[in-house]
Amino acid sequence: MRKKVIVVGAGVAGLASAIRLQHAGYQVELYEKESKPGGKMNQIEIDGYKFDLGPSIVMMPELYREIFELCGRNPDDYIPMEKLDPIYRAYFSDMPDNPFDISSDLTELTKTIESISEEDTEGFFKYLHEIYKRFIVAKHDILQRPFRKQTDFYNLPMLKKAMKLKTFDTADQFIGKYIKNERLKQLISFQTLYIGISPIKSPSFYTMIPMIQFLYGVWFIKGGMYTMALAMERLFKELGGTVYYNKNVQEICVENHKATGIMVDDQKAPADLVVCNADFPYAMKNLVKDPSAKGKYTDRKIDRMKYSCSCFLLYLGMDRKYEEVEHVHNFIFNEKLDQNLQDIFDGKKLTNASFYVYIASKMDPSLAPEGKDGLYILMPVSNVASANYEWNEETIQYYRSYILNELKKLKGFENIDHEIVTETCITPLDFESKFNAYNGATFGLQPTLSQSNHMRPQSKATHCDNLYFTGSSTHPGAGVPIVLLSAKITTQELIKDDQGILFG
């Protein structure tokens, strides 16, 4: 008789965990409160325009492909990809007519870096050299392994490797050692925002994110990111897995310090093992109701942890193609980026804001009506708990106006406010209600030094057998490639425990 595993939540890590466990021979049931798979990797469809809801940049495509290859499938049959070059275009609001195209072709990238600051070009390559060394350590010794007990980290070989990460400087300090030009520093350091932390506070090893883009490139999946979610659901079903949608899990059942199933629709669905992909802080406060099963993650502890920023997203269906705007990914930097970052994490309403514009229909015209484009616009903002303003219609209109006024300064967008035919938006309140993101923090727990690696929640529940966690608030962290690794760690841990494999 095959053992039954229930997976709570069909986000990226939940889907990947379900696939891995079904492939390993378990009978897996997946419960999702929404009507579609993907969690934040979802799709919004309005009036013939299709928008990725959240994640939009494909990095480390080998990790996307791995889940299909594991099951003997050809990833190209599920997630056809194309490499983008340039990776993105960067605009600065005080020089809108002189954008920079960032390429992963080293020759082109070098020319661009030289055009920004020739005297910093040598320093840029020193930064790449130094962060690449740290990336290799992280890739092999940190990101793909669990830290379920103190000695998994606090042992001499591991500590020697951890020291190579040189974690005690911030992203901003680290880049400042090599690069003095403010624009060039901003181009590199801002990327930490997309795991929810300011470069002023972020551990320096997170500057490996732009390095991965520079050295390995950025990709686009036909149909947008939601294709990945649908492809994982398809693979899971092909393997014999079962998905239940519109099922709001009320509780993870715990008896005698052991997970025994879930409560859903006021009925118990029993299971031998439970994997929870609901946001870890939310799950610990709301789904794990037995106080003794929470371990150190009491309600008080959860409230006192640090949370990532949130995002405001505008989805605009336009009445034309934006031929003058050449690229899929576009970043618009405010020249007062440091003030922008400070305000986000201080909870202030932004007056100097940077944002990102994604035009997926440039790569795949089927995502918009014929001859039209859809614009996805993302602005990092304060999470619900830290914001000293309310999210209401007035706030939405304030940010909408700000974004449109800034875009009007850029070539191709001059008449943007007259070209919108349909629109919708998502606020931090939506992340909180729709995705159970604690405090509306889009990226989960902030990856501060004290909430990273061995100090981040791990996959195995500390005080409850047969219960495992996965997703962006658990080790190794946020971002699609990283939560795919989270699923890999979680399923390996579950299988080792279930088969009685001793840990070293």
Secondary structure, DSSP 8 states (H G I E B T S, - for coil): ---EEEEE--BHHHHHHHHHHHHTT-EEEEE-SSSSSBTTS-EEEETTEEEE-S---B--HHHHHHHHHHTT--GGGTS-EEEESS-EEEEETTSTT--EEE-SSHHHHHHHHHHHHGGGHHHHHHHHHHHHHHHHHHHHHTTTS---SHHHHSSHHHHHHHHHT-TTSBHHHHHHHH---HHHHHHHHGGGGGGT--TTTSBGGGGHHHHHHHHH-EEEETT-THHHHHHHHHHHHHTT-EEE-S--EEEEEEETTEEEEEEETTEEEE-SEEEE-S-HHHHHHHT---HHHHTT--HHHHHHS-B--EEEEEEEEESS--TTS--SEEEEE-TTHHHHHHHHHHT---SS--EEEE-GGGT-GGGSSTT--EEEEEEEE--TTT-SS--SHHHHHHHHHHHHHHHTTSTT-TTGGGSEEEEEEE-HHHHHHHS--GGG-TT-B---GGGSGGGS--SB-SSSBTEEE-STTSTT-SSHHHHHHHHHHHHHHHHHHHTT----
